[in-house]
């Protein structure tokens, strides 16, 4: 029995002046109960008087451009590194802005550049003494340098254009004044921003909810000389730097950071590498400061009788919703952009009173143009997001961008009507209760642990990346599977061992990365603890290069658990066993055709005599299982997201946990359909994860309880008898 839930509530609509009639219509069609402005739009008085909750977006660091222009010394700054140049008798200079967008950055020559800048010999790694180079008018000249060695310049720069407004400006072809980002590290800027906030609150009496977008420092967004994205690190802290911040850091931690600590050989402290202790200190230093100042802003909003929420994106650097200081801010909710199941869970799992997902696509001209297909863009996104919502629903939904674009696509309006119906149906049927789940937890093990919950293997938000998709697919599958998911670090294992509630640990990533663990695997305590845990009955699943660190003659440190090892050339002279794949196994029982391993691996061979190899390609083991004591190990060469790979991972988890029979609790025989049950309400939902008609049988405890046929993307709720 399917319900139609278009009641008013749980829906935030992006509004704009001139769209009053459209908004009134969508209040009825989508059940809108709140309206928000966006970057570049305003809400008319008629919209403000519609009786809806009013969200007002506010980015404090770019709110007062006149003051920022009058106080250029308080602009935000950043460390940049030039492309390397090989010094010869003819080449002795570097144009430091040659690779950067002149509208975004300008070198900071107000400081003592010999103190704050660095020239590094990238052939030797040595810092060139300051007397060996000079600077004038954008050019660094080498007075003394080794010929045919590579050199880079790391320099401090002012940010001339706030990066988010710059991105929106370029994307939407705006023609307006460039916004300057203020650095609230400076006391004068702090005081001014609080005055701006107080004045803003007085001028917005109709605002019910202040939507900070976000707070103070944007993630790393660097454009090249053509004004195109050069580098994006959604988790970066580059914009937090300033001479004052460096001085305060030195006072707090007893040592001084240098330019190299930020540019990091051109890697800019990507979360893909294990962080240095110096960078962890820098993160902690900023998190404490940002939480403290953000709390002052939130307290002021509360004093005006309004709610304060934060957008999980844009200027979120240092807020860290899964960090230890975040609760101190005192926010009422977090809203984030949801482009798949992973990002939906990233929002939904935040420990806070309320959450909201702003679903893709944005109502932007890159999707909503004549001949565009916004429904086709939205459908696969919603299917992924819905899987995650079935496990952990966010409190509210909404969209971003310009309604004046979206309303020109009637089929998209109808499509969102169905999305809103299904979204509200989840809340109506779940009634705030927990869905059925396996009797054990699944832990994802990497260097970052809980701080990067649902944030692994990502360069930019929800964007495909060749280096990432073979791993983030596992998280996408997990986002909608019936397991409690935790993210644990190697430090957690060192300090506390492994929680007894955890039944399976997953380690996924490329060798040398933080996601696999890198040199963490050289720690005998970590390796021994995991071996003992598996020996006593735990399950360990490795994807890609699990436990990979070249140490004591092997790469996979837990090959004895996984059953396989990877050849990197050092043992090429040792013969490897030829294997014949095992045809029948619980993990591959209902898989059809070839398994997609994404980028996959090569030269993975059987290392344990008792291991069973389930799939081989050109002599390399793609899928293997192994017993270790009372526990089990599983190896998978890669796992991009797909319906079949989701079924494979689900089976692998239950097998690794010695809980095979649990698979058949609320089980859909057809893997294109998933079943989510809510035992406390006596309801379950069958969900078609394809655009085609699907038939399936639902099993409970391996017994048939329902035969179902579902239309494309359809979700249907059923009741069942509650037993105690």
FENVEN-V582643 format. One record per residue. RES is the residue in three letters. PHI is phi in whole degrees, -180 to 180 (* if undefined). PSI is psi as a letter, one per 40 degrees, with the letter a starting at -180 (* if undefined). NEAR is the number of other C-alpha atoms within 10 Angstrom. Layout:
BEGIN
RES,PHI,PSI,NEAR ; RES,PHI,PSI,NEAR
END
This chain:
BEGIN
UNK,*,h,7 ; UNK,-99,h,11 ; UNK,-102,i,14 ; UNK,-110,h,11 ; UNK,-118,g,19 ; UNK,-117,f,21 ; UNK,-61,i,17 ; UNK,-68,h,15 ; UNK,141,i,17 ; UNK,65,e,20 ; UNK,-135,h,23 ; UNK,-107,h,26 ; UNK,-106,h,26 ; UNK,-75,h,22 ; UNK,-108,i,27 ; UNK,-165,i,22 ; UNK,-57,h,15 ; UNK,100,e,15 ; UNK,-109,f,16 ; UNK,-59,d,18 ; UNK,-68,d,11 ; UNK,-64,d,13 ; UNK,-62,d,22 ; UNK,-59,d,13 ; UNK,-67,d,12 ; UNK,-74,d,17 ; UNK,-56,d,23 ; UNK,-81,d,14 ; UNK,-74,d,19 ; UNK,-104,e,26 ; UNK,69,f,22 ; UNK,-67,h,25 ; UNK,-123,e,20 ; UNK,-146,i,23 ; UNK,-131,i,24 ; UNK,-133,i,28 ; UNK,-88,i,22 ; UNK,-136,i,17 ; UNK,-62,h,16 ; UNK,101,e,13 ; UNK,-128,i,15 ; UNK,-132,i,16 ; UNK,-105,h,20 ; UNK,-71,i,14 ; UNK,-62,d,11 ; UNK,-61,d,12 ; UNK,-68,d,22 ; UNK,-62,d,16 ; UNK,-96,e,11 ; UNK,-78,e,16 ; UNK,85,e,11 ; UNK,-94,i,17 ; UNK,-64,h,18 ; UNK,-108,h,26 ; UNK,-95,h,25 ; UNK,-123,h,20 ; UNK,-81,i,20 ; UNK,-149,h,20 ; UNK,-115,g,18 ; UNK,-62,d,21 ; UNK,-75,e,27 ; UNK,-123,e,22 ; UNK,-74,d,18 ; UNK,-114,g,17 ; UNK,-73,d,16 ; UNK,-64,d,11 ; UNK,-64,d,15 ; UNK,-62,d,20 ; UNK,-68,d,16 ; UNK,-78,e,9 ; UNK,-129,g,13 ; UNK,-63,e,15 ; UNK,-70,e,15 ; UNK,-102,e,22 ; UNK,-67,i,24 ; UNK,-66,i,27 ; UNK,-126,i,25 ; UNK,-163,i,24 ; UNK,-96,h,25 ; UNK,-125,i,25 ; UNK,-122,h,27 ; UNK,-70,i,20 ; UNK,-66,i,17 ; UNK,-68,i,17 ; UNK,-123,h,19 ; UNK,-87,h,18 ; UNK,-79,h,19 ; UNK,-135,a,14 ; UNK,-66,d,8 ; UNK,-101,d,7 ; UNK,-117,h,13 ; UNK,-134,e,18 ; UNK,-138,i,19 ; UNK,-133,h,22 ; UNK,-82,h,17 ; UNK,-70,d,22 ; UNK,-100,e,21 ; UNK,-61,d,14 ; UNK,-107,e,15 ; UNK,-121,i,22 ; UNK,-77,h,18 ; UNK,-64,d,18 ; UNK,-76,e,15 ; UNK,-99,d,21 ; UNK,-131,i,21 ; UNK,-142,h,20 ; UNK,-57,h,20 ; UNK,-88,h,19 ; UNK,-102,e,17 ; UNK,-75,d,10 ; UNK,-93,i,11 ; UNK,-74,g,10 ; UNK,-66,d,16 ; UNK,-72,e,15 ; UNK,-91,d,10 ; UNK,-100,e,19 ; UNK,-99,i,23 ; UNK,-142,h,22 ; UNK,-110,h,24 ; UNK,-122,h,21 ; UNK,-79,h,21 ; UNK,-79,e,16 ; UNK,-81,d,13 ; UNK,-107,d,10 ; UNK,86,e,11 ; UNK,-85,i,11 ; UNK,-79,h,15 ; UNK,-74,h,18 ; UNK,-53,i,13 ; UNK,-62,d,14 ; UNK,-76,e,10 ; UNK,-95,e,12 ; UNK,-148,i,18 ; UNK,-138,i,14 ; UNK,-135,h,16 ; UNK,-160,h,9 ; UNK,51,f,9 ; UNK,85,e,14 ; UNK,-119,h,14 ; UNK,-96,h,18 ; UNK,-112,h,17 ; UNK,-87,h,20 ; UNK,-84,d,12 ; UNK,-140,h,12 ; UNK,-156,i,18 ; UNK,-86,h,14 ; UNK,-64,i,13 ; UNK,67,e,13 ; UNK,-98,i,15 ; UNK,-88,i,19 ; UNK,-134,i,27 ; UNK,-130,i,23 ; UNK,-116,h,25 ; UNK,-108,h,24 ; UNK,-133,i,24 ; UNK,-85,h,26 ; UNK,-133,i,23 ; UNK,-78,i,24 ; UNK,-93,h,24 ; UNK,-84,e,21 ; UNK,-142,h,22 ; UNK,-57,h,22 ; UNK,-66,d,24 ; UNK,-73,d,18 ; UNK,-66,d,19 ; UNK,-63,d,20 ; UNK,-60,d,17 ; UNK,-64,d,14 ; UNK,-60,d,17 ; UNK,-72,d,13 ; UNK,-63,d,12 ; UNK,-101,e,13 ; UNK,57,f,10 ; UNK,-76,i,12 ; UNK,-135,g,8 ; UNK,-147,i,7 ; UNK,-62,h,9 ; UNK,-72,h,17 ; UNK,-89,h,22 ; UNK,-101,h,28 ; UNK,-90,h,32 ; UNK,-86,i,31 ; UNK,-101,h,25 ; UNK,-79,e,24 ; UNK,-65,d,22 ; UNK,-81,h,15 ; UNK,-54,d,11 ; UNK,-63,d,12 ; UNK,-69,d,19 ; UNK,-58,d,16 ; UNK,-62,d,11 ; UNK,-66,d,15 ; UNK,-63,d,21 ; UNK,-66,d,17 ; UNK,-65,d,12 ; UNK,-61,d,16 ; UNK,-64,d,18 ; UNK,-62,d,15 ; UNK,-64,d,11 ; UNK,-62,d,14 ; UNK,-64,d,18 ; UNK,-66,d,12 ; UNK,-86,e,10 ; UNK,-126,g,12 ; UNK,-65,d,11 ; UNK,-81,e,16 ; UNK,-70,h,20 ; UNK,-95,d,19 ; UNK,-132,h,22 ; UNK,-90,h,22 ; UNK,-103,g,24 ; UNK,-69,h,25 ; UNK,-121,g,24 ; UNK,-99,c,25 ; UNK,-117,c,26 ; UNK,-124,d,27 ; UNK,-129,h,27 ; UNK,-78,i,26 ; UNK,-63,i,23 ; UNK,-70,h,23 ; UNK,-138,h,20 ; UNK,-116,h,20 ; UNK,-101,i,22 ; UNK,-86,a,16 ; UNK,-65,d,16 ; UNK,-87,e,12 ; UNK,80,f,16 ; UNK,-111,i,13 ; UNK,-61,h,14 ; UNK,-100,d,14 ; UNK,-152,h,15 ; UNK,-130,h,16 ; UNK,-132,h,20 ; UNK,-64,e,22 ; UNK,-112,e,23 ; UNK,-82,i,22 ; UNK,-121,e,24 ; UNK,-60,d,23 ; UNK,-73,e,22 ; UNK,-81,e,26 ; UNK,-83,i,22 ; UNK,-166,i,23 ; UNK,-56,d,14 ; UNK,-65,d,11 ; UNK,-61,d,16 ; UNK,-66,d,18 ; UNK,-67,d,13 ; UNK,-65,d,15 ; UNK,-63,d,18 ; UNK,-62,d,13 ; UNK,-65,d,11 ; UNK,-80,d,12 ; UNK,-111,e,13 ; UNK,83,e,8 ; UNK,-148,i,12 ; UNK,-106,h,14 ; UNK,-84,i,16 ; UNK,-117,i,15 ; UNK,-57,d,21 ; UNK,-63,d,21 ; UNK,-63,d,16 ; UNK,-99,d,24 ; UNK,-78,d,21 ; UNK,54,f,14 ; UNK,60,f,15 ; UNK,90,e,16 ; UNK,-93,e,14 ; UNK,53,f,20 ; UNK,56,f,21 ; UNK,-55,i,21 ; UNK,-68,e,23 ; UNK,-74,e,21 ; UNK,-110,i,17 ; UNK,-62,h,21 ; UNK,-73,i,15 ; UNK,-76,i,11 ; UNK,-64,d,9 ; UNK,-64,d,15 ; UNK,-72,d,17 ; UNK,-62,d,10 ; UNK,-63,d,15 ; UNK,-62,d,22 ; UNK,-61,d,17 ; UNK,-63,d,16 ; UNK,-57,d,17 ; UNK,-75,d,20 ; UNK,-61,d,19 ; UNK,-62,d,16 ; UNK,-64,d,15 ; UNK,-65,d,25 ; UNK,-62,d,22 ; UNK,-66,d,15 ; UNK,-75,d,18 ; UNK,-62,d,21 ; UNK,-62,d,17 ; UNK,-60,d,14 ; UNK,-67,d,23 ; UNK,-65,d,21 ; UNK,-60,d,18 ; UNK,-65,d,17 ; UNK,-60,d,21 ; UNK,-64,d,17 ; UNK,-63,d,10 ; UNK,-89,e,13 ; UNK,76,f,14 ; UNK,-116,i,19 ; UNK,-91,i,19 ; UNK,-124,h,22 ; UNK,-127,i,25 ; UNK,-122,h,25 ; UNK,-83,h,21 ; UNK,-81,g,23 ; UNK,165,a,19 ; UNK,52,b,21 ; UNK,-84,f,24 ; UNK,-97,e,24 ; UNK,-53,h,26 ; UNK,88,e,28 ; UNK,-78,d,27 ; UNK,46,g,20 ; UNK,-56,d,22 ; UNK,-103,e,18 ; UNK,-91,i,16 ; UNK,-76,e,14 ; UNK,-95,e,18 ; UNK,-57,d,22 ; UNK,-59,d,16 ; UNK,-67,d,12 ; UNK,-66,d,18 ; UNK,83,f,19 ; UNK,-67,i,22 ; UNK,-89,d,17 ; UNK,-167,i,20 ; UNK,-127,h,26 ; UNK,-119,h,26 ; UNK,-143,i,22 ; UNK,-81,h,25 ; UNK,-117,h,27 ; UNK,-115,e,22 ; UNK,-170,a,25 ; UNK,-69,d,27 ; UNK,-63,d,29 ; UNK,-71,d,24 ; UNK,-65,d,30 ; UNK,-69,d,28 ; UNK,-57,d,23 ; UNK,-82,d,27 ; UNK,-64,d,24 ; UNK,-85,e,17 ; UNK,-62,h,18 ; UNK,-76,g,14 ; UNK,-153,i,17 ; UNK,-62,d,11 ; UNK,-147,i,17 ; UNK,-137,i,23 ; UNK,-144,h,26 ; UNK,-106,h,29 ; UNK,-100,h,21 ; UNK,-74,i,21 ; UNK,-78,i,22 ; UNK,-86,i,22 ; UNK,-59,i,19 ; UNK,-82,g,20 ; UNK,-117,i,18 ; UNK,-68,e,16 ; UNK,-73,e,12 ; UNK,-116,d,17 ; UNK,-96,g,22 ; UNK,-128,i,15 ; UNK,-58,h,10 ; UNK,91,e,7 ; UNK,-73,i,13 ; UNK,-130,g,14 ; UNK,-64,d,22 ; UNK,-66,d,19 ; UNK,-61,d,10 ; UNK,-70,d,13 ; UNK,-79,d,19 ; UNK,-56,d,20 ; UNK,-66,d,17 ; UNK,-66,d,19 ; UNK,-64,d,24 ; UNK,-59,d,20 ; UNK,-69,d,23 ; UNK,-62,d,26 ; UNK,-62,d,25 ; UNK,-56,d,28 ; UNK,-68,d,26 ; UNK,-64,d,21 ; UNK,-64,d,25 ; UNK,-91,d,25 ; UNK,-152,g,21 ; UNK,-73,i,27 ; UNK,-75,i,24 ; UNK,-76,d,21 ; UNK,-141,i,18 ; UNK,-127,i,25 ; UNK,-178,a,24 ; UNK,-137,i,21 ; UNK,-130,i,21 ; UNK,113,a,23 ; UNK,-120,h,23 ; UNK,-60,d,22 ; UNK,-62,d,18 ; UNK,-86,d,15 ; UNK,-65,d,20 ; UNK,-70,e,17 ; UNK,-79,e,13 ; UNK,-121,g,18 ; UNK,-57,d,10 ; UNK,-66,d,14 ; UNK,-71,d,18 ; UNK,-59,d,18 ; UNK,-65,d,14 ; UNK,-61,d,15 ; UNK,-70,d,20 ; UNK,-58,d,19 ; UNK,-67,d,19 ; UNK,-61,d,20 ; UNK,-62,d,24 ; UNK,-61,d,18 ; UNK,-68,d,21 ; UNK,-60,d,24 ; UNK,-71,d,26 ; UNK,-64,d,22 ; UNK,-62,d,22 ; UNK,-67,d,19 ; UNK,-65,d,12 ; UNK,-90,d,20 ; UNK,-77,d,23 ; UNK,54,f,12 ; UNK,78,e,15 ; UNK,-93,i,13 ; UNK,-89,i,16 ; UNK,-74,i,19 ; UNK,-59,h,18 ; UNK,-148,i,18 ; UNK,-63,i,16 ; UNK,-81,f,13 ; UNK,-149,i,17 ; UNK,-94,i,20 ; UNK,-112,h,22 ; UNK,-110,h,24 ; UNK,-101,h,23 ; UNK,-102,h,24 ; UNK,-154,a,28 ; UNK,-68,d,26 ; UNK,-83,d,24 ; UNK,65,a,23 ; UNK,-66,d,18 ; UNK,-58,d,16 ; UNK,-109,f,21 ; UNK,-58,h,22 ; UNK,58,f,26 ; UNK,-128,e,23 ; UNK,-85,i,23 ; UNK,53,f,24 ; UNK,-129,h,21 ; UNK,-97,d,20 ; UNK,-137,i,16 ; UNK,-56,h,18 ; UNK,63,e,16 ; UNK,-97,h,11 ; UNK,-67,i,12 ; UNK,-145,h,13 ; UNK,-60,d,8 ; UNK,-77,e,15 ; UNK,-111,d,19 ; UNK,-64,d,21 ; UNK,-71,e,25 ; UNK,-113,d,28 ; UNK,-67,e,25 ; UNK,-60,d,23 ; UNK,-65,d,22 ; UNK,-66,d,25 ; UNK,-61,d,27 ; UNK,-64,d,26 ; UNK,-60,d,25 ; UNK,-57,d,29 ; UNK,-118,e,23 ; UNK,-94,i,23 ; UNK,-81,g,22 ; UNK,-134,i,20 ; UNK,-77,h,17 ; UNK,-110,h,21 ; UNK,-123,i,16 ; UNK,-114,h,22 ; UNK,-121,i,22 ; UNK,-111,i,21 ; UNK,-66,d,21 ; UNK,-64,d,15 ; UNK,-59,d,18 ; UNK,-66,d,17 ; UNK,-63,d,13 ; UNK,-84,d,8 ; UNK,-129,e,9 ; UNK,73,a,15 ; UNK,-117,h,18 ; UNK,-59,h,12 ; UNK,-64,e,10 ; UNK,-76,e,12 ; UNK,-83,h,18 ; UNK,-103,d,26 ; UNK,-140,h,27 ; UNK,-116,h,27 ; UNK,-113,h,23 ; UNK,-124,h,22 ; UNK,-136,h,34 ; UNK,156,i,29 ; UNK,-78,i,24 ; UNK,-56,i,20 ; UNK,78,e,19 ; UNK,-88,i,22 ; UNK,-67,d,26 ; UNK,-72,d,28 ; UNK,-80,d,29 ; UNK,132,d,29 ; UNK,57,b,23 ; UNK,-71,e,18 ; UNK,-58,d,22 ; UNK,-78,e,22 ; UNK,-87,e,17 ; UNK,-82,h,11 ; UNK,-62,d,11 ; UNK,-65,d,15 ; UNK,-63,d,17 ; UNK,-64,d,18 ; UNK,-66,d,12 ; UNK,-62,d,15 ; UNK,-68,d,21 ; UNK,-61,d,19 ; UNK,-63,d,15 ; UNK,-64,d,21 ; UNK,-67,d,25 ; UNK,-57,d,17 ; UNK,-90,e,14 ; UNK,125,e,19 ; UNK,-74,i,25 ; UNK,-115,h,31 ; UNK,-126,h,31 ; UNK,-114,h,24 ; UNK,-114,h,26 ; UNK,-125,h,26 ; UNK,82,b,26 ; UNK,-118,g,29 ; UNK,-73,i,31 ; UNK,54,f,30 ; UNK,-90,h,30 ; UNK,-163,h,22 ; UNK,-70,h,17 ; UNK,-156,h,12 ; UNK,54,f,8 ; UNK,86,e,10 ; UNK,-136,i,17 ; UNK,-97,d,20 ; UNK,-76,h,24 ; UNK,-69,d,21 ; UNK,-111,f,22 ; UNK,-60,d,22 ; UNK,-66,d,18 ; UNK,-89,d,29 ; UNK,-72,d,30 ; UNK,87,e,26 ; UNK,-134,i,29 ; UNK,-135,i,23 ; UNK,-113,h,21 ; UNK,-84,h,18 ; UNK,-115,e,13 ; UNK,110,d,8 ; UNK,-77,e,9 ; UNK,-122,f,12 ; UNK,-63,d,10 ; UNK,-79,e,7 ; UNK,-93,h,8 ; UNK,-63,h,7 ; UNK,-106,i,15 ; UNK,-69,i,11 ; UNK,-84,h,10 ; UNK,-124,i,16 ; UNK,-112,h,12 ; UNK,-59,i,15 ; UNK,-74,h,13 ; UNK,-80,d,10 ; UNK,-118,h,10 ; UNK,-154,i,12 ; UNK,-54,d,12 ; UNK,-66,d,23 ; UNK,-105,e,19 ; UNK,-57,d,12 ; UNK,-118,f,15 ; UNK,-86,i,13 ; UNK,-122,h,8 ; UNK,73,a,6 ; UNK,-77,i,8 ; UNK,-84,h,17 ; UNK,-92,h,17 ; UNK,-103,e,22 ; UNK,66,b,18 ; UNK,-66,d,17 ; UNK,66,a,18 ; UNK,-135,i,19 ; UNK,-128,i,17 ; UNK,61,f,18 ; UNK,-97,h,23 ; UNK,-128,i,22 ; UNK,-67,h,23 ; UNK,-115,e,17 ; UNK,-121,h,17 ; UNK,-60,d,11 ; UNK,-85,e,12 ; UNK,-68,i,20 ; UNK,-109,h,22 ; UNK,-96,h,24 ; UNK,-95,d,21 ; UNK,-155,h,21 ; UNK,-133,h,17 ; UNK,-134,h,13 ; UNK,50,f,8 ; UNK,83,e,16 ; UNK,-102,h,22 ; UNK,-77,h,26 ; UNK,-96,d,27 ; UNK,-146,h,25 ; UNK,-147,i,26 ; UNK,-133,i,24 ; UNK,-157,i,24 ; UNK,-101,i,22 ; UNK,-139,h,23 ; UNK,60,b,15 ; UNK,-89,e,14 ; UNK,-105,a,23 ; UNK,-140,i,25 ; UNK,-125,i,31 ; UNK,-133,h,28 ; UNK,-118,h,31 ; UNK,-131,h,26 ; UNK,-72,e,27 ; UNK,172,i,29 ; UNK,-149,g,28 ; UNK,-63,i,22 ; UNK,-72,h,22 ; UNK,-162,i,16 ; UNK,-62,d,15 ; UNK,-66,d,19 ; UNK,-67,d,21 ; UNK,-65,d,23 ; UNK,-64,d,22 ; UNK,-60,d,22 ; UNK,-65,d,21 ; UNK,-59,d,20 ; UNK,-64,d,21 ; UNK,-62,d,25 ; UNK,-66,d,26 ; UNK,-63,d,21 ; UNK,-67,d,23 ; UNK,-61,d,27 ; UNK,-87,e,25 ; UNK,60,f,18 ; UNK,-127,f,15 ; UNK,-57,d,16 ; UNK,-67,d,11 ; UNK,-67,d,19 ; UNK,-57,d,20 ; UNK,-90,e,16 ; UNK,-94,h,20 ; UNK,54,f,26 ; UNK,-110,h,24 ; UNK,-96,h,25 ; UNK,-61,d,18 ; UNK,-83,h,15 ; UNK,-67,e,20 ; UNK,-72,e,20 ; UNK,-117,h,25 ; UNK,-116,i,23 ; UNK,-123,h,25 ; UNK,-125,h,25 ; UNK,-110,i,27 ; UNK,-121,g,23 ; UNK,-58,d,19 ; UNK,-74,d,16 ; UNK,-105,e,18 ; UNK,71,f,15 ; UNK,-132,i,18 ; UNK,-139,i,22 ; UNK,-124,h,23 ; UNK,-99,h,23 ; UNK,-124,h,25 ; UNK,-90,h,27 ; UNK,-92,f,24 ; UNK,-131,i,18 ; UNK,-94,e,14 ; UNK,-113,i,12 ; UNK,-62,h,13 ; UNK,-132,i,20 ; UNK,-114,i,15 ; UNK,-154,i,20 ; UNK,-119,h,17 ; UNK,-97,h,22 ; UNK,-111,i,19 ; UNK,-132,h,15 ; UNK,54,f,13 ; UNK,67,e,14 ; UNK,-113,i,13 ; UNK,-70,h,15 ; UNK,-120,e,13 ; UNK,-164,h,12 ; UNK,-107,h,12 ; UNK,-135,i,14 ; UNK,-124,h,15 ; UNK,-123,i,20 ; UNK,-73,i,15 ; UNK,-56,h,14 ; UNK,65,e,19 ; UNK,-75,i,20 ; UNK,-129,h,20 ; UNK,-129,h,19 ; UNK,-98,i,18 ; UNK,-132,i,15 ; UNK,-104,i,15 ; UNK,-140,i,13 ; UNK,-78,h,9 ; UNK,-80,h,11 ; UNK,-116,i,7 ; UNK,-117,*,5
END
